[in-house]
Amino acid sequence: MQIVSSWIPAVGFTILPNIGGFLTAPIVKREMNWYRSLKLPPWRPPNWLFGPVWGILYTSMGYGSYLVWRDLGGFNEKSFAPLGLYVGQLALNWSWTSIFFGQHKIKLGLGVLLLITGAATATTVSWYHVNKTAASLMYPYIAWLAFASLLNYRIWKDNCDKKK
C-alpha cells in the first residue's frame, strides 16, 4: 500500500497544471471565430498544435513541482518561495486565456505573458537550487512563453487598429 500512496503526490502535482488547461479550453473553442478573424502571422503554428504543446509543458512543470516539493520535504517554510512562485506563475498562465480569448484584450494578454515569463524564470531559478532536473523541466516552457509573447505581440500590432 505504501508504494501506491507514494505515487499519489507525484500524480497529483503532475496533473494539477493541466486542470487549468482543461477548464480554459472551452473559452478558446468558443472564441475561435474571433481568433480566425484576426490578422495572424504566417509563421504561427497550426491551431491543432497548441493543445498537445500545452499538455506536454503543463505535465513537465507539474512533475517538476513535485520534485521540488519532495526534495524540500513537503509544504513548509523552505518550500514556500519555490512553490509559491510556481503557483503564482501558474495562476497568471491560466488567466491569459480569459484575457486574450475571453475578453479579446490582446495588449493586456501580452502584458500578462511577459509577467508569466518573468515569474516562470524566477520559479526556475529558485528550483535550480533545489533540484536541477525540476529546473530543466521549465526550460521548454520558458522558451514557449518567449515564442508566445512574440506571437501575441505580432497579433496585437497587426490588429491594434481593428474595431472592437
C-alpha positions, 0 to 999 in steps of 0.5 A: 500500500505504501508504494501506491500512496507514494505515487499519489503526490507525484500524480497529483502535482503532475496533473494539477497544471493541466486542470487549468488547461482543461477548464480554459479550453472551452473559452478558446473553442468558443472564441475561435471565430474571433481568433480566425478573424484576426490578422495572424502571422504566417509563421504561427503554428497550426491551431491543432498544435497548441493543445498537445504543446500545452499538455506536454509543458503543463505535465513537465512543470507539474512533475517538476513541482513535485520534485521540488516539493519532495526534495524540500520535504513537503509544504513548509517554510523552505518550500514556500518561495519555490512553490509559491512562485510556481503557483503564482506563475501558474495562476497568471498562465491560466488567466491569459486565456480569459484575457486574450480569448475571453475578453479579446484584450490582446495588449493586456494578454501580452502584458500578462505573458511577459509577467508569466515569463518573468515569474516562470524564470524566477520559479526556475531559478529558485528550483535550480537550487533545489533540484536541477532536473525540476529546473530543466523541466521549465526550460521548454516552457520558458522558451514557449512563453518567449515564442508566445509573447512574440506571437501575441505581440505580432497579433496585437500590432497587426490588429491594434487598429481593428474595431472592437 
